[in-house]
């Protein structure tokens, strides 16, 4: 069940380096005008085809971004965890959203309204620099996902979604096998088999709802391996 609130999120906003460099009036406007969307596991938080209302950040939880083909097949192309922004490309275009955003667990999103987003772009060098870094990261992720989907083995696809590219070098990832399967486009059974193999090889340790990276270089090496197992 979706809920909306205009309560501010000062801790998350305070962690954004560009916020402190804004003039007081603009900084106050950002804090006052952002709003939060909350939903449960399986809820569609943002629907495809609807007007884009702003730039979004995941405050807590985990979401997947997916598209649906005419025959009903779903294609998941990105997972976004707590602490990360998404949708900057949509916010920069005057078109409806091309994908839907689905909660993989209980999730809270923050939305920076388009009007505020545009004012920051027009007036803040630091904000624009942060936006360029964010877009470059998304480009790198998108290229890696396309390549993994085209030639990657199941082991490589799982390795990709456990890699530094998506988790900023985190050693302990709070992710269930079901969630990992959603992101990698694999069944839970396939993910389980891959993780068991990785665990035997000393790459990861698997516990309930948590995957610990034990050998990050070896995990990264899987992404450049040719052929499939």
C-alpha positions in Angstrom: 0.0 0.0 0.0 1.5 3.3 -1.1 1.6 6.3 1.2 2.9 9.9 0.6 4.2 12.4 3.0 6.0 15.7 2.9 8.0 15.1 6.1 11.6 16.0 5.3 14.5 13.6 5.2 17.3 15.7 6.8 19.8 13.0 7.4 19.9 11.8 3.8 19.9 15.4 2.4 22.6 16.4 4.8 24.8 13.7 3.3 24.7 15.3 -0.2 27.8 17.5 -0.6 26.1 20.0 -2.8 23.4 20.9 -0.3 25.7 22.9 2.0 26.9 25.0 -0.9 23.5 26.3 -1.8 22.2 29.7 -0.8 20.1 29.5 2.4 16.8 30.2 0.6 17.3 27.5 -2.0 18.6 25.0 0.6 15.4 25.6 2.6 13.3 25.1 -0.5 14.9 21.7 -1.2 14.3 20.5 2.3 10.8 21.8 2.4 9.6 20.6 -1.0 10.9 17.0 -1.2 8.4 14.3 -0.4 8.4 10.6 0.4 6.7 7.7 -1.2 6.4 4.5 0.9 5.4 1.0 -0.3 5.5 -2.7 0.6 7.2 -5.5 -1.2 5.7 -5.9 -4.7 4.2 -2.4 -4.8 4.6 -0.5 -8.0 6.0 2.8 -6.6 6.2 4.6 -10.0 4.3 3.5 -13.1 5.5 3.5 -16.7 3.7 5.9 -18.9 3.0 8.5 -16.1 4.5 12.0 -16.1 7.8 12.3 -14.4 7.4 14.3 -11.2 11.1 14.6 -10.2 14.4 13.0 -9.3 14.2 10.1 -6.9 16.4 8.6 -4.1 16.0 5.4 -2.2 15.9 6.2 1.5 15.4 2.6 2.7 14.7 -0.7 1.0 15.4 -1.8 -2.5 13.7 -1.3 -5.9 14.0 -2.7 -9.4 13.5 -0.8 -12.6 11.8 -2.8 -15.3 9.9 -2.6 -18.6 7.2 -4.9 -19.9 7.0 -6.0 -23.5 3.8 -6.3 -25.5 3.8 -10.1 -24.9 3.9 -9.5 -21.1 7.6 -10.4 -20.6 9.4 -8.3 -18.0 12.9 -7.0 -18.4 14.7 -5.9 -15.2 17.5 -3.6 -16.1 18.6 -2.0 -12.8 18.4 -2.4 -9.0 18.7 0.6 -6.8 19.5 0.3 -3.1 19.2 2.6 -0.1 21.3 5.7 -0.4 21.3 6.0 -4.2 19.5 8.3 -6.6 17.8 7.2 -9.9 15.7 8.7 -12.7 18.0 11.6 -13.5 17.6 10.8 -17.2 13.8 10.8 -17.0 14.0 14.1 -15.1 16.0 15.7 -17.8 13.5 14.7 -20.6 10.0 16.1 -21.2 8.4 12.7 -21.7 6.5 10.2 -19.6 8.4 7.5 -17.7 9.4 4.5 -19.8 9.8 2.0 -16.9 8.1 1.1 -13.7 9.7 1.1 -10.3 8.8 -1.9 -8.1 9.7 -2.4 -4.4 11.6 -5.6 -3.7 11.0 -5.1 0.0 9.4 -2.4 2.2 10.8 0.7 0.7 10.7 4.5 1.0 11.6 6.8 -1.9 12.3 10.5 -1.7 11.3 12.7 -4.6 12.9 16.1 -5.5 10.2 17.9 -7.5 11.1 18.8 -11.1 10.8 22.5 -10.4 13.5 22.2 -7.6 15.6 19.9 -9.8 15.6 22.4 -12.6 16.4 25.4 -10.3 19.4 23.5 -8.9 20.6 22.7 -12.5 20.3 26.3 -13.4 22.1 27.8 -10.4 24.4 25.3 -8.7 27.7 24.2 -10.2 28.2 21.6 -7.4 24.8 20.1 -8.1 25.6 19.8 -11.8 28.9 18.1 -11.0 27.2 15.6 -8.8 24.6 14.9 -11.5 27.4 14.3 -14.1 29.0 11.8 -11.7 25.7 10.0 -11.1 24.9 9.8 -14.9 28.4 8.4 -15.6 27.9 5.7 -13.0 24.5 4.8 -14.5 26.1 4.6 -18.0 28.7 2.2 -16.8 26.1 0.1 -15.1 23.9 0.0 -18.2 26.7 -1.0 -20.5 27.7 -3.8 -18.1 24.1 -5.1 -17.8 23.7 -5.1 -21.6 27.0 -7.0 -22.0 26.1 -9.5 -19.3 22.7 -10.1 -20.8 24.1 -10.6 -24.3 27.0 -13.0 -23.6 27.2 -13.6 -19.9 26.8 -16.9 -18.1 24.5 -17.1 -15.1 27.6 -17.0 -12.9 28.8 -13.8 -14.6 25.3 -12.2 -14.2 25.2 -13.0 -10.5 28.8 -11.7 -10.1 27.8 -8.5 -11.9 25.0 -7.8 -9.4 27.3 -8.4 -6.5 30.1 -6.2 -7.9 31.5 -2.9 -6.8 29.8 -1.4 -9.8 26.4 -1.7 -8.1 27.3 -1.8 -4.4 30.1 0.7 -4.1 32.6 -1.9 -2.7 30.3 -3.0 0.2 31.5 -6.3 1.6 28.2 -7.3 3.2 25.2 -7.1 0.9 21.7 -7.3 2.4 20.1 -9.1 -0.4 18.0 -12.3 -0.6 18.5 -14.9 -3.3 15.0 -14.0 -4.6 15.9 -10.3 -4.9 19.2 -11.2 -6.5 17.3 -13.3 -9.0 15.0 -10.4 -9.9 17.9 -8.2 -10.6 20.0 -10.7 -12.6 17.0 -12.0 -14.5 17.5 -15.6 -13.2 15.3 -18.0 -11.2 15.9 -18.3 -7.5 17.0 -21.9 -8.1 19.7 -20.8 -10.6 20.9 -18.1 -8.2 21.1 -20.7 -5.4 23.3 -23.0 -7.5 25.6 -20.2 -8.6 26.0 -18.9 -5.0 26.7 -22.4 -3.8 29.5 -22.7 -6.4 30.8 -19.3 -5.5 30.8 -20.2 -1.8 32.7 -23.5 -2.5 35.3 -21.4 -4.5 35.7 -19.0 -1.6 34.3 -16.0 -3.3 31.3 -15.4 -1.1 29.7 -16.5 2.2 25.9 -16.9 2.1 23.7 -16.5 5.1 20.0 -15.8 5.4 19.3 -12.5 3.6 23.0 -11.6 3.5 25.8 -12.3 1.0 29.3 -11.5 2.2 32.0 -10.8 -0.4 35.2 -12.7 0.5 37.3 -12.4 -2.6 36.4 -9.2 -4.6 39.2 -9.5 -7.1 38.2 -13.1 -8.0 34.6 -12.0 -8.3 35.6 -9.2 -10.6 37.6 -11.6 -12.7 34.5 -13.6 -13.5 33.1 -10.6 -15.4 35.9 -10.8 -17.9 35.9 -14.5 -18.3 34.9 -15.8 -21.7 32.5 -18.7 -22.3 30.0 -20.1 -19.7 30.2 -22.8 -17.1 
